[in-house]
């Protein structure tokens, strides 16, 4: 009885220390019979304990006995998550948590290598997108913890859930553990271009542009438009633009860089604006890289439109610098914008004209990109300068490059002109009739000398009696002056006095302008050979002392009644001599006298009357001579030598 009591009073608590200072706990002792006793030993704290069995005050046997208590099985409620400075993580990077395993009494459970004991925990991470990703849990025997390793991909807050394996609702303390997931560095292939409200990317939806669809950028040469990039990391999270290396350029079909483009910050921290600008018109591609990786959907087609036509940059082109009058002259205005790109135009802001002998406006015939074609017709021959106006401003060009020479068209007889060429005193019978033929084209231009062929025309002179005689057409130069002179001269002769007609026709019979041309021909100077004594027969009989009258009809060399001025005396034209018929000697003034007067009224032609008075009987010879001529202008001029008037058409000039 004394031993049981003592035993009961001296048993230590494993949670206590007994000899090493731990707490002591008395254990109940149960009698088994036959002198045997038993006690149940339990502890809530893992570790080494001493069991003291006393009989009275005396230790029993080898008491105290050393006992070792290990932790119980892992208990989820007592285990907990230990974060290793993990308040935020980067998307795609692995995070690490530690689990401190405890049993139900809070004792740390010894961590066994995975090869010796299964891991008692499972873990998953749920990211901001709601995606669940399993985590790996490994034993770290050196630390006595379990490591939870996992990765979150969606930026935002994520939750890490750790639970005891094979147990329902057995979440570890601190689970779920919440952390912030930051976007990773911007990735070109995951970034994309955004549609701008201003239509910078035309005919493209957001999804199309992100996928590299049918979007394109339109910009005017010299102008600028923005294309925005949405920067994303490789997991699709919006990435910070600050610090991102972005290169943007405009490239041609061969891939050569045409323009390096500027980038700037946009309204959103994850957006970047690319300023698309170019001077050269055409089709290019916008290429962009982020950190050396091409942006998704790039390159994007870029259409650089030419600007409005500029007069300073435009030019004039002539398809021909020499043309025929009345023919179409084609003038092209090469329309360029201020950067030299072929510029579009409707032609309404472009005009062309020729300035020279006349001003001729051009008619727009066609318009294409960079070219406005005009047709100008100049009817007046000469040198012209092409004037082009673009947008109200003249196109600057060297005059030599804008000159057009217009030459006369083919001769047209019906448009050619005839004019008479006569001396100031008029024509006399026997003199040459000259006509100047202005050989003109259909527009009144004088034709070139080599085009003026006499065979193109026929000419004749029609006299007052209606008889026409051919006239000769020769090459020559008219006296018109001023560049409108003729190249052909019509030459013919007229022997009859009176009105004549110079008739010129084309080879086809068409009359030239001014035909027939009337030419007045007056009688020439009185000629003794053509003048005659008329009206008195071969002989005149009279008495001594009586006055005999002999009519002398004055004619020019061609038989026309001579035209003599009214102020010229007959005696100045006709001289008479009286001779003895036998000896031929002159009769003295004491034996005879004679005088010459005009018969009839004054006019353009006259008949002279010789009055002869002979005082002695006998036979005499009256000699009449034309000694002077009259030009019909009121003045007389002597002939080189006198010529006797003929009798009745003979050349004797003598009258008995």
TORZATOR-437139 format. One record per residue (C-alpha): x, y, z; residue number from 0; residue in one letter. Coordinates in steps of 0.2 Angstrom, whole numbers, plus 5000, padded with zeros to 4 digits. Example, Ala and Ser with C-alpha at 12.3 -4.5 7.8 and 13.67 -1.06 7.14 Angstrom:
2
- px:py:pz:drenkol:pakol
- 5062:4978:5039:0:A
- 5068:4995:5036:1:S
//
This chain:
656
- px:py:pz:drenkol:pakol
- 5000:5000:5000:0:X
- 5014:5012:5004:1:X
- 5022:5008:4987:2:X
- 5007:5012:4977:3:X
- 5005:5028:4985:4:X
- 5022:5032:4983:5:X
- 5022:5027:4965:6:X
- 5006:5037:4962:7:X
- 5014:5053:4970:8:X
- 5031:5052:4961:9:X
- 5027:5049:4943:10:X
- 5033:5064:4932:11:X
- 5023:5073:4918:12:X
- 5032:5071:4901:13:X
- 5027:5089:4898:14:X
- 5037:5094:4913:15:X
- 5055:5092:4915:16:X
- 5057:5082:4931:17:X
- 5075:5083:4935:18:X
- 5079:5095:4921:19:X
- 5066:5108:4927:20:X
- 5051:5103:4916:21:X
- 5034:5102:4924:22:X
- 5029:5087:4934:23:X
- 5013:5078:4932:24:X
- 5007:5065:4944:25:X
- 5000:5049:4935:26:X
- 4987:5038:4941:27:X
- 4993:5020:4946:28:X
- 4981:5006:4943:29:X
- 4983:4989:4952:30:X
- 4983:4975:4941:31:X
- 4984:4961:4953:32:X
- 4997:4949:4958:33:X
- 5008:4963:4964:34:X
- 5008:4972:4947:35:X
- 5004:4990:4945:36:X
- 5002:5000:4929:37:X
- 5000:5018:4924:38:X
- 4996:5027:4907:39:X
- 5009:5040:4902:40:X
- 5003:5053:4889:41:X
- 5010:5071:4884:42:X
- 5004:5085:4873:43:X
- 5021:5092:4871:44:X
- 5033:5082:4860:45:X
- 5051:5079:4867:46:X
- 5060:5069:4880:47:X
- 5052:5065:4897:48:X
- 5058:5056:4913:49:X
- 5046:5044:4921:50:X
- 5050:5043:4940:51:X
- 5043:5028:4948:52:X
- 5044:5029:4967:53:X
- 5041:5017:4981:54:X
- 5039:5028:4995:55:X
- 5054:5040:4994:56:X
- 5064:5027:4985:57:X
- 5066:5026:4966:58:X
- 5060:5009:4959:59:X
- 5073:5000:4950:60:X
- 5081:5010:4937:61:X
- 5069:5025:4939:62:X
- 5069:5037:4932:63:X
- 5065:5030:4915:64:X
- 5068:5041:4899:65:X
- 5054:5043:4887:66:X
- 5053:5052:4870:67:X
- 5037:5059:4864:68:X
- 5035:5063:4845:69:X
- 5023:5075:4837:70:X
- 5007:5069:4832:71:X
- 5000:5069:4814:72:X
- 4999:5085:4805:73:X
- 4985:5096:4810:74:X
- 4978:5109:4797:75:X
- 4971:5121:4810:76:X
- 4988:5121:4819:77:X
- 4999:5122:4804:78:X
- 5002:5139:4796:79:X
- 5009:5148:4780:80:X
- 5025:5157:4782:81:X
- 5027:5171:4769:82:X
- 5045:5175:4764:83:X
- 5043:5193:4760:84:X
- 5030:5190:4746:85:X
- 5018:5204:4745:86:X
- 5019:5205:4726:87:X
- 5025:5194:4712:88:X
- 5029:5197:4694:89:X
- 5017:5188:4681:90:X
- 5025:5172:4675:91:X
- 5039:5172:4689:92:X
- 5039:5158:4702:93:X
- 5034:5163:4720:94:X
- 5038:5153:4736:95:X
- 5029:5151:4752:96:X
- 5033:5140:4767:97:X
- 5022:5129:4778:98:X
- 5026:5126:4796:99:X
- 5018:5109:4800:100:X
- 5011:5107:4817:101:X
- 5001:5093:4826:102:X
- 4985:5096:4835:103:X
- 4994:5101:4851:104:X
- 5005:5114:4841:105:X
- 5020:5103:4841:106:X
- 5031:5105:4825:107:X
- 5030:5090:4815:108:X
- 5046:5083:4809:109:X
- 5047:5085:4790:110:X
- 5052:5069:4782:111:X
- 5060:5069:4764:112:X
- 5048:5066:4750:113:X
- 5056:5049:4747:114:X
- 5052:5043:4764:115:X
- 5035:5051:4768:116:X
- 5022:5058:4757:117:X
- 5019:5077:4757:118:X
- 5004:5080:4768:119:X
- 4999:5097:4759:120:X
- 4991:5102:4743:121:X
- 4991:5120:4736:122:X
- 4983:5130:4721:123:X
- 4984:5148:4716:124:X
- 4969:5157:4709:125:X
- 4974:5173:4699:126:X
- 4965:5189:4695:127:X
- 4957:5181:4680:128:X
- 4950:5167:4690:129:X
- 4961:5154:4683:130:X
- 4967:5140:4695:131:X
- 4984:5134:4693:132:X
- 4991:5120:4704:133:X
- 5006:5123:4715:134:X
- 5020:5111:4719:135:X
- 5023:5107:4738:136:X
- 5040:5100:4742:137:X
- 5048:5095:4759:138:X
- 5063:5105:4765:139:X
- 5070:5094:4779:140:X
- 5084:5106:4783:141:X
- 5072:5119:4788:142:X
- 5058:5108:4794:143:X
- 5045:5116:4783:144:X
- 5036:5113:4767:145:X
- 5039:5124:4752:146:X
- 5025:5130:4741:147:X
- 5030:5135:4723:148:X
- 5019:5141:4710:149:X
- 5016:5154:4696:150:X
- 5002:5167:4693:151:X
- 5000:5174:4675:152:X
- 4986:5187:4676:153:X
- 4990:5204:4684:154:X
- 4980:5209:4699:155:X
- 4977:5201:4716:156:X
- 4979:5182:4717:157:X
- 4975:5170:4731:158:X
- 4986:5155:4736:159:X
- 4976:5141:4744:160:X
- 4985:5128:4755:161:X
- 4975:5113:4762:162:X
- 4979:5097:4771:163:X
- 4979:5083:4758:164:X
- 4965:5070:4759:165:X
- 4954:5081:4770:166:X
- 4939:5091:4767:167:X
- 4939:5110:4772:168:X
- 4956:5107:4780:169:X
- 4963:5124:4775:170:X
- 4980:5128:4783:171:X
- 4981:5143:4794:172:X
- 4984:5159:4784:173:X
- 4976:5151:4768:174:X
- 4971:5159:4757:175:X
- 4986:5169:4756:176:X
- 4984:5185:4745:177:X
- 4997:5193:4735:178:X
- 4998:5206:4721:179:X
- 5004:5200:4704:180:X
- 5012:5214:4693:181:X
- 5013:5213:4674:182:X
- 5029:5207:4667:183:X
- 5040:5218:4655:184:X
- 5031:5223:4639:185:X
- 5032:5210:4625:186:X
- 5031:5215:4607:187:X
- 5022:5200:4600:188:X
- 5009:5202:4614:189:X
- 5007:5221:4611:190:X
- 4996:5228:4598:191:X
- 4990:5243:4589:192:X
- 4973:5251:4595:193:X
- 4960:5259:4584:194:X
- 4960:5278:4586:195:X
- 4944:5287:4587:196:X
- 4950:5299:4573:197:X
- 4951:5284:4561:198:X
- 4970:5283:4560:199:X
- 4969:5265:4557:200:X
- 4955:5264:4544:201:X
- 4943:5250:4540:202:X
- 4949:5239:4555:203:X
- 4940:5233:4570:204:X
- 4950:5231:4586:205:X
- 4951:5213:4585:206:X
- 4956:5214:4567:207:X
- 4970:5226:4571:208:X
- 4976:5216:4586:209:X
- 4977:5201:4574:210:X
- 4985:5210:4560:211:X
- 4970:5211:4550:212:X
- 4964:5223:4536:213:X
- 4968:5239:4545:214:X
- 4979:5253:4537:215:X
- 4985:5270:4541:216:X
- 4982:5285:4530:217:X
- 4992:5301:4531:218:X
- 4995:5316:4520:219:X
- 5013:5320:4515:220:X
- 5020:5332:4528:221:X
- 5006:5328:4540:222:X
- 5006:5317:4555:223:X
- 4994:5305:4563:224:X
- 4995:5295:4579:225:X
- 4994:5276:4580:226:X
- 4993:5270:4598:227:X
- 5001:5254:4605:228:X
- 4993:5244:4619:229:X
- 5008:5236:4628:230:X
- 5006:5219:4635:231:X
- 5017:5207:4643:232:X
- 5018:5189:4636:233:X
- 5003:5184:4647:234:X
- 4992:5197:4640:235:X
- 4993:5209:4655:236:X
- 4994:5228:4651:237:X
- 5012:5232:4654:238:X
- 5019:5249:4659:239:X
- 5025:5259:4645:240:X
- 5038:5268:4655:241:X
- 5055:5260:4653:242:X
- 5050:5250:4638:243:X
- 5061:5250:4623:244:X
- 5051:5255:4608:245:X
- 5057:5257:4591:246:X
- 5045:5263:4577:247:X
- 5049:5266:4558:248:X
- 5042:5268:4541:249:X
- 5049:5256:4529:250:X
- 5047:5253:4510:251:X
- 5043:5237:4501:252:X
- 5062:5232:4502:253:X
- 5062:5234:4520:254:X
- 5073:5250:4520:255:X
- 5069:5263:4533:256:X
- 5061:5278:4526:257:X
- 5057:5288:4542:258:X
- 5062:5285:4560:259:X
- 5046:5289:4570:260:X
- 5044:5297:4587:261:X
- 5035:5289:4601:262:X
- 5026:5298:4616:263:X
- 5016:5294:4631:264:X
- 4997:5292:4629:265:X
- 4983:5294:4641:266:X
- 4985:5276:4648:267:X
- 5001:5271:4657:268:X
- 5001:5255:4646:269:X
- 4998:5265:4629:270:X
- 5011:5273:4618:271:X
- 5008:5285:4603:272:X
- 5018:5283:4587:273:X
- 5018:5299:4577:274:X
- 5017:5293:4559:275:X
- 5024:5306:4547:276:X
- 5032:5305:4530:277:X
- 5036:5317:4516:278:X
- 5037:5304:4502:279:X
- 5020:5299:4495:280:X
- 5017:5280:4492:281:X
- 5013:5264:4500:282:X
- 5024:5260:4515:283:X
- 5023:5249:4531:284:X
- 5023:5254:4549:285:X
- 5034:5243:4559:286:X
- 5036:5243:4578:287:X
- 5046:5233:4590:288:X
- 5046:5232:4609:289:X
- 5062:5226:4617:290:X
- 5067:5220:4600:291:X
- 5052:5210:4597:292:X
- 5040:5215:4583:293:X
- 5023:5221:4589:294:X
- 5008:5209:4585:295:X
- 4999:5214:4570:296:X
- 5014:5223:4563:297:X
- 5019:5229:4550:298:X
- 5003:5239:4546:299:X
- 5001:5246:4529:300:X
- 5003:5265:4528:301:X
- 4996:5275:4513:302:X
- 5005:5292:4512:303:X
- 4994:5303:4502:304:X
- 5001:5317:4492:305:X
- 4997:5335:4497:306:X
- 4988:5348:4487:307:X
- 4996:5354:4471:308:X
- 5009:5368:4474:309:X
- 5013:5380:4460:310:X
- 5031:5382:4466:311:X
- 5034:5363:4465:312:X
- 5024:5360:4449:313:X
- 5031:5361:4431:314:X
- 5025:5363:4413:315:X
- 5029:5350:4400:316:X
- 5027:5352:4381:317:X
- 5024:5337:4370:318:X
- 5029:5348:4355:319:X
- 5037:5365:4354:320:X
- 5033:5368:4336:321:X
- 5016:5366:4329:322:X
- 5005:5371:4314:323:X
- 4992:5385:4316:324:X
- 4975:5378:4320:325:X
- 4983:5362:4327:326:X
- 4981:5356:4344:327:X
- 4995:5359:4356:328:X
- 4996:5347:4371:329:X
- 5002:5355:4387:330:X
- 5004:5345:4402:331:X
- 5005:5352:4420:332:X
- 5015:5341:4431:333:X
- 5006:5344:4447:334:X
- 5017:5341:4463:335:X
- 5014:5345:4481:336:X
- 5027:5355:4491:337:X
- 5037:5339:4493:338:X
- 5038:5334:4475:339:X
- 5025:5320:4476:340:X
- 5013:5319:4461:341:X
- 4998:5328:4467:342:X
- 4979:5324:4464:343:X
- 4968:5337:4456:344:X
- 4951:5338:4448:345:X
- 4958:5351:4436:346:X
- 4947:5365:4443:347:X
- 4962:5373:4451:348:X
- 4973:5372:4436:349:X
- 4972:5383:4420:350:X
- 4984:5384:4405:351:X
- 4985:5398:4391:352:X
- 4997:5403:4377:353:X
- 5002:5421:4377:354:X
- 5010:5429:4361:355:X
- 5002:5436:4345:356:X
- 4986:5431:4353:357:X
- 4980:5424:4370:358:X
- 4973:5406:4368:359:X
- 4965:5398:4383:360:X
- 4968:5379:4385:361:X
- 4954:5366:4387:362:X
- 4956:5353:4400:363:X
- 4956:5336:4391:364:X
- 4961:5324:4405:365:X
- 4967:5323:4423:366:X
- 4977:5309:4431:367:X
- 4988:5308:4447:368:X
- 5001:5321:4445:369:X
- 4996:5326:4427:370:X
- 4983:5339:4421:371:X
- 4983:5338:4402:372:X
- 4977:5353:4392:373:X
- 4974:5356:4373:374:X
- 4977:5373:4366:375:X
- 4974:5379:4349:376:X
- 4983:5394:4342:377:X
- 4977:5401:4325:378:X
- 4989:5416:4324:379:X
- 5007:5411:4319:380:X
- 5021:5417:4330:381:X
- 5030:5413:4346:382:X
- 5020:5410:4362:383:X
- 5024:5407:4380:384:X
- 5014:5394:4390:385:X
- 5007:5401:4406:386:X
- 5000:5389:4419:387:X
- 4991:5393:4435:388:X
- 4989:5381:4449:389:X
- 4979:5386:4464:390:X
- 4979:5404:4459:391:X
- 4998:5405:4458:392:X
- 5008:5405:4442:393:X
- 5019:5389:4439:394:X
- 5037:5395:4439:395:X
- 5047:5389:4425:396:X
- 5061:5395:4413:397:X
- 5053:5404:4398:398:X
- 5064:5394:4386:399:X
- 5056:5378:4392:400:X
- 5039:5385:4390:401:X
- 5040:5393:4372:402:X
- 5030:5387:4358:403:X
- 5032:5392:4340:404:X
- 5017:5391:4329:405:X
- 5019:5391:4310:406:X
- 5007:5395:4296:407:X
- 4996:5380:4290:408:X
- 4995:5375:4272:409:X
- 4991:5388:4260:410:X
- 4972:5390:4257:411:X
- 4968:5400:4240:412:X
- 4951:5405:4246:413:X
- 4959:5413:4261:414:X
- 4973:5421:4252:415:X
- 4972:5439:4247:416:X
- 4976:5449:4231:417:X
- 4980:5467:4230:418:X
- 4986:5478:4216:419:X
- 5003:5486:4216:420:X
- 5003:5502:4205:421:X
- 5014:5518:4204:422:X
- 5007:5534:4212:423:X
- 5003:5541:4195:424:X
- 4993:5526:4190:425:X
- 4997:5514:4176:426:X
- 4999:5519:4157:427:X
- 4995:5508:4143:428:X
- 5009:5496:4140:429:X
- 5016:5496:4157:430:X
- 5016:5480:4168:431:X
- 5001:5477:4179:432:X
- 5008:5470:4196:433:X
- 4997:5461:4209:434:X
- 5003:5456:4226:435:X
- 4997:5439:4231:436:X
- 4996:5437:4250:437:X
- 4997:5418:4252:438:X
- 4988:5414:4268:439:X
- 4982:5399:4278:440:X
- 4964:5397:4284:441:X
- 4968:5408:4299:442:X
- 4975:5423:4290:443:X
- 4994:5418:4293:444:X
- 5007:5422:4280:445:X
- 5013:5405:4273:446:X
- 5031:5401:4273:447:X
- 5041:5404:4257:448:X
- 5043:5386:4253:449:X
- 5025:5383:4254:450:X
- 5020:5397:4242:451:X
- 5020:5388:4225:452:X
- 5015:5397:4210:453:X
- 5006:5382:4203:454:X
- 4993:5383:4217:455:X
- 4986:5398:4208:456:X
- 4981:5404:4190:457:X
- 4980:5422:4185:458:X
- 4973:5432:4171:459:X
- 4970:5450:4166:460:X
- 4953:5455:4158:461:X
- 4953:5471:4148:462:X
- 4939:5484:4145:463:X
- 4934:5474:4130:464:X
- 4931:5458:4140:465:X
- 4946:5449:4133:466:X
- 4956:5440:4146:467:X
- 4974:5436:4144:468:X
- 4985:5425:4155:469:X
- 4996:5433:4168:470:X
- 5012:5426:4175:471:X
- 5014:5422:4194:472:X
- 5031:5423:4201:473:X
- 5040:5421:4218:474:X
- 5043:5438:4226:475:X
- 5041:5448:4241:476:X
- 5027:5460:4243:477:X
- 5028:5478:4250:478:X
- 5015:5476:4263:479:X
- 5027:5475:4278:480:X
- 5023:5470:4295:481:X
- 5026:5451:4291:482:X
- 5010:5451:4281:483:X
- 5018:5453:4264:484:X
- 5015:5441:4249:485:X
- 5026:5428:4243:486:X
- 5019:5428:4225:487:X
- 5018:5442:4213:488:X
- 5006:5442:4198:489:X
- 5013:5450:4183:490:X
- 5004:5455:4166:491:X
- 5003:5468:4153:492:X
- 4988:5479:4147:493:X
- 4989:5489:4131:494:X
- 4971:5496:4131:495:X
- 4967:5510:4142:496:X
- 4952:5509:4153:497:X
- 4947:5498:4168:498:X
- 4955:5481:4169:499:X
- 4952:5467:4181:500:X
- 4966:5456:4188:501:X
- 4959:5439:4192:502:X
- 4968:5426:4203:503:X
- 4960:5409:4207:504:X
- 4966:5393:4216:505:X
- 4970:5378:4206:506:X
- 4953:5372:4210:507:X
- 4945:5387:4203:508:X
- 4941:5396:4220:509:X
- 4944:5414:4219:510:X
- 4956:5422:4231:511:X
- 4950:5437:4242:512:X
- 4951:5453:4233:513:X
- 4949:5445:4216:514:X
- 4945:5452:4204:515:X
- 4956:5467:4208:516:X
- 4951:5482:4197:517:X
- 4966:5492:4189:518:X
- 4964:5508:4180:519:X
- 4975:5510:4164:520:X
- 4976:5527:4156:521:X
- 4983:5531:4139:522:X
- 5001:5533:4137:523:X
- 5010:5548:4130:524:X
- 5005:5554:4112:525:X
- 5015:5545:4099:526:X
- 5018:5551:4082:527:X
- 5019:5534:4075:528:X
- 5001:5530:4081:529:X
- 4994:5547:4079:530:X
- 4986:5551:4062:531:X
- 4979:5565:4051:532:X
- 4961:5562:4048:533:X
- 4946:5568:4039:534:X
- 4954:5577:4024:535:X
- 4960:5564:4012:536:X
- 4977:5563:4004:537:X
- 4976:5581:3997:538:X
- 4969:5598:4002:539:X
- 4964:5611:3989:540:X
- 4961:5629:3993:541:X
- 4964:5646:3988:542:X
- 4978:5658:3992:543:X
- 4975:5667:4008:544:X
- 4962:5655:4014:545:X
- 4964:5645:4030:546:X
- 4964:5626:4029:547:X
- 4961:5615:4044:548:X
- 4969:5598:4046:549:X
- 4963:5587:4061:550:X
- 4977:5577:4070:551:X
- 4971:5563:4081:552:X
- 4983:5560:4095:553:X
- 4986:5542:4101:554:X
- 4998:5533:4112:555:X
- 5010:5519:4106:556:X
- 4996:5506:4108:557:X
- 4983:5516:4098:558:X
- 4974:5522:4113:559:X
- 4968:5540:4112:560:X
- 4982:5549:4121:561:X
- 4977:5557:4138:562:X
- 4984:5575:4139:563:X
- 4982:5586:4153:564:X
- 4969:5601:4151:565:X
- 4982:5614:4154:566:X
- 4994:5608:4140:567:X
- 4993:5618:4124:568:X
- 4991:5609:4108:569:X
- 5006:5618:4101:570:X
- 5016:5610:4115:571:X
- 5011:5593:4109:572:X
- 5010:5595:4090:573:X
- 5022:5605:4079:574:X
- 5019:5609:4061:575:X
- 5030:5614:4046:576:X
- 5026:5620:4029:577:X
- 5038:5614:4015:578:X
- 5038:5618:3996:579:X
- 5033:5602:3987:580:X
- 5047:5602:3974:581:X
- 5062:5607:3984:582:X
- 5057:5603:4001:583:X
- 5063:5619:4008:584:X
- 5054:5628:4021:585:X
- 5041:5641:4017:586:X
- 5045:5657:4025:587:X
- 5033:5666:4038:588:X
- 5030:5680:4025:589:X
- 5022:5667:4013:590:X
- 5012:5656:4025:591:X
- 5008:5654:4043:592:X
- 5001:5639:4054:593:X
- 4995:5636:4071:594:X
- 4989:5621:4081:595:X
- 4974:5622:4093:596:X
- 4963:5609:4102:597:X
- 4947:5603:4094:598:X
- 4933:5600:4105:599:X
- 4931:5600:4124:600:X
- 4945:5597:4136:601:X
- 4946:5579:4143:602:X
- 4958:5565:4145:603:X
- 4960:5564:4126:604:X
- 4960:5577:4113:605:X
- 4961:5580:4094:606:X
- 4973:5594:4088:607:X
- 4968:5605:4073:608:X
- 4982:5612:4063:609:X
- 4976:5629:4055:610:X
- 4987:5633:4039:611:X
- 4986:5649:4029:612:X
- 4996:5650:4012:613:X
- 4997:5667:4003:614:X
- 5005:5661:3987:615:X
- 4998:5648:3975:616:X
- 5008:5632:3973:617:X
- 5010:5615:3980:618:X
- 5015:5613:3998:619:X
- 5018:5599:4010:620:X
- 5012:5601:4028:621:X
- 5023:5591:4040:622:X
- 5015:5588:4058:623:X
- 5026:5581:4072:624:X
- 5022:5575:4089:625:X
- 5036:5584:4099:626:X
- 5031:5582:4117:627:X
- 5021:5569:4128:628:X
- 5009:5572:4142:629:X
- 5008:5560:4157:630:X
- 4991:5565:4161:631:X
- 4995:5573:4177:632:X
- 4995:5591:4170:633:X
- 5013:5592:4166:634:X
- 5022:5589:4150:635:X
- 5039:5581:4147:636:X
- 5048:5581:4130:637:X
- 5051:5565:4121:638:X
- 5069:5561:4117:639:X
- 5066:5564:4098:640:X
- 5050:5570:4089:641:X
- 5041:5558:4078:642:X
- 5029:5563:4063:643:X
- 5011:5559:4064:644:X
- 5006:5547:4051:645:X
- 4993:5550:4038:646:X
- 4978:5539:4038:647:X
- 4988:5526:4048:648:X
- 5004:5528:4037:649:X
- 5020:5534:4044:650:X
- 5023:5548:4031:651:X
- 5017:5562:4042:652:X
- 5015:5573:4027:653:X
- 5000:5581:4019:654:X
- 4999:5590:4003:655:X
//
